[in-house]
C-alpha cells in the first residue's frame, strides 16, 4: 500500500551532500480522482492544495545542493508499462507539468 504523507518533503542520503530525494504525493494531481466520493474526505485529493505542493517541490529542488537529486512519487511522468498507453491511462498526461521543473533543477 502506498502510504505517503501529504505535500512534499526532502530526505538526504549519504555523507557529503551526495543524494537528496524529494518525495511527493502525486495523487492530488490526478484529474480522474477528483470526482471520486473519497476525494472530499479528510486528507482527500479535493482537500489538498496542489498549487502549494507544486511550489513546495520547486522550493525543495531549488534549495538542494546535492550532487544527485531525485523526485519520487506514485504516478509516472513517463512509463513503458501499462501506464501512458494511447487511449488508456492518463497518468503521464496529468504528471507532465513536473517535467520542466525536473529539467530546470537538474533532477537525475
N, C-alpha and C positions, 0 to 999 in steps of 0.2 A: 504494500500500500504506500502510495506517495504521501508522505507526511512532512509538509513544509510550512514553516510559519509564513504569515503574510508579508508582502513587501519584498525588499531586497536587502541583503547584508553580505559582508565580505569576511572571509576567513583566510589567514595567511598560513602557508605551509613552508617548511624547510627554512633553515637558517640563512641569514644574509639577504632577506627580502627577495627570495627566489620565485615563489609562486603565490599569487593571490587568486582566490576563487570567489566570484560573485555568484551567490545563489539567489534565484528569484522565483517567485510563484507565478508561473505563466498562465494559470487557469483564468484569471480575470481578463486576460487579453483575448480569450476565445469567444467570438461572436455567437457561436452555436449554444453556449451555455447561458446566455443572458435571458433566455425565455424559459429556462427550467425553474420549476417551483422552488427547488432548494437554493437557487441563486440569490434569493432575498432573505435567506435565513441568516442568523448571526454569523459573520465571517464569510458569508456567501459572496459570489462574484459581483453582485449588484451593490454590495455594501463596501467594496474596496475602491479606493481612489487610484485608477490606473495611471492617470497623469502623474500623480505624486510618485508612484512606483517607478515610472519611466524616468523621472528626474533623479530618483534615488540611484537607479542603475548607472546613469551617466555620472553622477557625483562620485560614486564608488570607483568607477573606472578612471575618472579624471584624477582622483587623489591617489591612485595606486602608482607606485614607482617600482613594482616588481618586474623582474625580467620576463616572467610568464604570467599572463592574465587570462583567466578562463571564466566563462559565464555558463552556469548550469541552470537548466530549467527542465520542465517535464515535456513541453511541446517543442517539436523540432522547427528549426528555421529551414533546414534542408534535410531531406531523407530519401534514400533509395529503397526504403521498405514500403510497407503498406500505406504510410502517410504520404501525402503530397502527390498522389496519382491524379492525373487529369480526370475531372468529373467525380472525384471521390472526396476524401477528407480535406478540409480547408485549413488544417493546422499550419501548414507552411505559409499560406496566404496571410493568416492572422498574425504570424510572427515576423513577417518581412520588415516591419518597421524597426526592428532591432538591428538589422544588418548594417545600416550606415553607422550606428553607434559602435558596433563591434569593430568596424573598419577604422573609424576615427580614432579610437583609443587603442588600436592595435591588439585586439584580443587574439589569443592563439588558438 
